[in-house]
Amino acid sequence: MRRRPFASVRARATLAATCVVAVALLAAGTALVLSLRANLVGQADTQAESAARRVASQLAAGIGGDRLDWPDEEDHPVRVEDERGRTVAASEGLRAVDGGPVRHPRTSPAPAPTGRATSGRVSEDSADREESDDREDRDDSEDRGGGHGGRHGGEDRDEGSGGDGKDHDDDDPAVGEISDDVTFTAGTATVDDETHDYRFAALEVTTPADVTLTVRAGAPLAAEHAAVNTALTTLSVGLPLLLLTVAGVTWLVTRRALRPVEGIRAEMAAITASEDLARRVPVPATRDEVARLARTTNQTLAALEKSVERQRRFVADASHELRSPLASLRTQLEVGAAHPELLDVDGAVEDTVRLQHLAADLLLLARLDAGERPGEALVPLDALAREVARGREHVVVECAGEAAVAGSRGQLARVLANLLDNAGRHAHRRITVSVRREGEQAVVAVGDDGPGIPAEQRERVFERFVRLDDARARDDGGTGLGLAIARDIARRHGGTLTAAEAPGGGALLTLRLPAAPGRRA
């Protein structure tokens, strides 16, 4: 038979521990990476907003053009847009944002520094840029004005908005103010021909000239990407190593913990093979579940050994008891066959009756050993005691009230009959049967005025096929099973049967059974 994978407890425990740790580590690693990324993105947002507000504060103060103090262009590229989305100003080196090119506009002319002249080429370039920007402005004006001329279309919109020459929006900040609303987005920017990921913060500002502009500043995400990649690399390398460590440690620890179990299993296999129930499994020095299992196993082996020994002794005693009457009966029949006039018919009948009683007792013991449960009928012990004692000599029944129990009437009658038979074989002149109720128990006491039972023999008399020395003569009819059967029936009914000394000096056998509530049937 092919062995299934993970068939052992050790393999399943290792797999379960590794899976639990893997799930926990994956959850913790995911939470760590997400938290790290969120913190770094939050820092980038803060930096981008700070750069945007720095430029916006200059615009709100009326500073513009080449007088703007830009943040570090590589770390914080900034782009200023008007309400039409055209670039008004941009940090030096910014070439594109989100793939779209950024055209640096012509700045307002400023006086040249003293001693510095401008070349004709620069002037020509400036003129070309100015002409290009004017052409671009006209194109935008025509596109947005619905086919009207750029200047006239703009004038029409200004008049419709209030006649001040500007477009106004209720959400725009006041003149010289910066909006509190900040929009954060992720994108790319090209600075000095190098494209990187940035986190952009966009906010609005209204200049003293009542022009609303949008400042969009970025903060690089290179540190965030590097930190997240480092964390992912560490987790991808460390997680398998940690799982291998957990699996190895769990395998070794489980192997050490289950080593006593393997010893118990091997010893049980040896006991089964040798059929030697006197052997015991090793008990580890620990006080854990395995030690308790070993002790319980030894207790089970002891009970099994006792039961097997009892069955062996029972079979041997039964064979011995059956052999004697059978041998006697066979002898009588053989003599009768050879000499009919010498046949002892009464003796043969007596031996046959003895065999019949012995067979009935053995059958009853077999049913009791098989766990036969008593009935649930309500049995009045006082009436049953009078019924069983009827016709017997020297028997006095004393009943102090009613005492009823739940059980089998036939088996309880057998108990009382066996007690009276035992007392009858040893009593001289008087046998007393007392029935009473003590609290929640019904008590039946059978006493005689015979020689009594020695104290050291009062438990042994309840063993099967045990007869004391003065009762070993088979002429008395005893088989040594009466008291054993009576105690077994008492235990099946949840009661006890004990031997003691009677007040008059004889034997006193006391039967105690749980009393049944209610009226007797």
C-alpha positions, 0 to 999 in steps of 0.5 A: 500500500502506497503511503500518502503524503503528509500521513504522519502527525509530524508532517501535518503539524509541520505543514500546518505551522508553516502555512499559518506562519506563511499567511501571517508573514504575508499579511504582515509584509503586505501591511508593512509595504502598504504602510511604508508606501503610504507614509512615503507618498504622504511625505512626497505630498507634503513636499510638493504642497510646500513647493507649490505654496512657496511659488504661489505665495510669490505670485500672490505678492505680485512677484512674477516672471524672472523674479520668481524664486523657484525651488530646486528644479530637479527635486521640485519641478513647478509649472504655473498655468492660467485658467486656459491651461497654458503655461505661464511660467515653469521652473528652468529645466522642466521639459514635459509633464505627463508626456506633454511638452512644457513651453517656457513663455517669454518673460516680461522685458526687464532692464539689462544690467549695467555693462551688459549688452544683448546681442542681435541674435538674442533679440531676434530669438526673442522676437521669434518667440514673441511672434510664436506665442502671439500666434499660439494665443490667437489660435487658442482664442479662436478655438475657445471663442467659437470662431470669433476673433481672439481679441473680440471674443475675449472682450465679449466674455469679459463683458458677460462676466462683469466688464472688468476684463477678467473671467471670475469663478465663485470657487477662485480665491480672493485677490492676493489669496491662495486656495486651501484646496490642494489636489494631489496626483501622480505623474511623470516629469522630464527635467533636463532630459531625464524622466522620473515619477513625481507626486504633484500638488496643484493649487490656485492663487489669485495675483494682485492683478486679479488673475487666477493661476494654478501652481503645480509642483512636484516631489520625486518618488524615487525614494518611495520606489527605492524603499518599497523595492528594498522592502519587497526584496527583503521580504522575497528573500527573508520570507522563504528562509524564515518559512524553512526555519519554521518548518525545520524547527517544527519538524524537529520539535514535533519529532522530539515530542512524538518520540515517546508516542513511538515508544508506546506504539512499538511496545504495544506492537510487541505486547500484541505479538507476544500476547504477554499482557504483563508487559507495560509501555514506558512512561515518560518523565514529563507531565504532559498528555503523552505521559497521561496517555502512557499511564492510561495505557498501562491501566488498560493493560492491567485491567485487560490482564486481570480480565484475561486472567479471570476468564482463564481461571473461570474456564479452568474452574468451570471445567473442573466443576463440570468434570466431577459430576460428569465423571460421577454420572458416567460411572453410575451409568456404566455400572448401571449398564453392566449391572442394572441392579446396582444403578443409583438412580437417585445419585444420577438424578442429583448429579444431573440437577447439579449440572443443570444448576451449574450450566444455568449459573455459567450462562447467567455469568456469561450474560452479565459479563457481556454487559446485559442491562437490567430492566426498569421495572419497579420491584418492591423488595419487601414483597420479593423477600417474603416471596423468596423466603416462603417455604424455607425453614428457619427464615424470618423476614422483617420489613420496616416500611416499603422499599422499592427499586428499579431493575429486573425482578428475576435477577433481584429474586436470584440475588435473594435466593443465592443469599438465602441458600448461602445462609441455609448451608451455614446457619444452625437454627435461625436466618433473618432477612431485614428489609428497610429504606435508609435515605435514598437506598433500599437495604436488604440484610441477610444474617445467620447464626452460623460460624460466620466469615473470617475478616480476611475472607470477606472479599474472597468469598465473592470470587467465582468458584471460591468455597471456604474450607468447611464448605468445600464438600460438594454434597452440600450442593454449593458451586462457589458461584452464588455470591459471585453472581449476587454481587455482579447483579448488585453492581449491574443495578448500581448497588453493592453487596458486602459481608460482615459479622452478624450481631449474633456472631454469624455472617451478615450479607448486606445488599444496598440498591438505589431506591426508586421514587414513587409508588410501587407496582 
